[in-house]
Amino acid sequence: MSGRFRIGLIGGGRMGRTHLRALKDSALVECVAVAEPFEPSARELRSRGLTVFTTVDEMLAAGGLDGVIIAAPTDQHVELATQVLEAGVSVLCEKPFGISAEDARKAAALAAESGVALQIAYWRRFIPELVALRQDIASQKLGNIHLLVCSQWDEAPPPASFRNHSGGIYIDMGVHEINQMLWLLDQNVCDVTAVAGPATEDPDAASDVDSAQALISLSGGSSAIVSLGRFYPGGDVVTAEVFGSNGHSRIEVVSPESGEAPQLEALRLQAEAFARHAAGGPSEGTTAMEAAEVLEIAQRLSDSAKIAVLAG
């Protein structure tokens, strides 16, 4: 690959701006255009020197893109990915890749048929400590794995305008932990038991909850606990803890002390891996078919906990 990889960004909201902060330190990938219809956001992005288009069609028609990052609302993921793939441009789409496993698989098939790269942005796979933990598990350094605990607690709930398009807590938050669990342990899910906390007190997002927990049994004999919540004082926290017959490991992926630094570094590494993949290299991240499997498991957890999954 010669020269810098030119990325177009769809969505200049909270996650889109997080990607922009991550890419500013990349020597390989640069954002050259943004599609953002909300004028106040577009105006602020233009003030940074970015070329901003009102629609995705306009951005694609302008050309000059090697790939696109999709950071739009969850229920728009698959439709936007399909639009970009049909234009022959490679896609790095934010998780969870829609709210329907069937739709995710259709987009995966389209990418495979057209030979265009499609990667889903599960950035945990690019955290060095988690990569090392996966290697330790695979090499049996920790022995037989009895339990994996994956926790994600946010500082505060997101606004209803986001939650009402996110699919609910297991699809919005839980997919990160499910993807991480499958990747770390390389085992299949056998059974799930899930519970949800009280419904949110936000009347505009009344079908969602602010905490949920799950117990998952896996094909290799291991068990996993997924803990999700939206009230952690001081800032977001993400942890992974493994109990094996030969050892124990606990990793604080994100904490109030670290802030967003680990995530930004992982997002940079992820974008650079995507650039290599789009240029013909092997996939280093989560595939669309893997994302579809994760969505199916998240749906099982939602059904087990009897949480209404929002469809927008």
Buried (B, 14 or more C-beta within 10 A) or exposed (E): EEEBBBBBBBBBBEBBBBBBEBBEEBEBBBBBBBBBBEEEBBEBBEEEEBBBBEEBEEBBEEEEBBBBBBBBBBBBBBBBBBBBBEBEBBBBBBBBBBBBBEBBBBBBEBBEEEEBBBBBBBBBBBBEEBBEBBEBBEEEBBEEBBBBBBBBBBEEBBEBEBBBBBBBBBBBBBBBBBBBBBBBBEBEBEEBEBBBBEBBEBEEBBEBBBBBBBBBBBEEEBBBBBBBBBEBEEBBBBBBBBBBEEEEBEBBBBBEEBEBEBBBBBBBBBBBBBBBBBBEEEBBBBBBBBBBBBBBBBBBBBEBBEBEBBEE
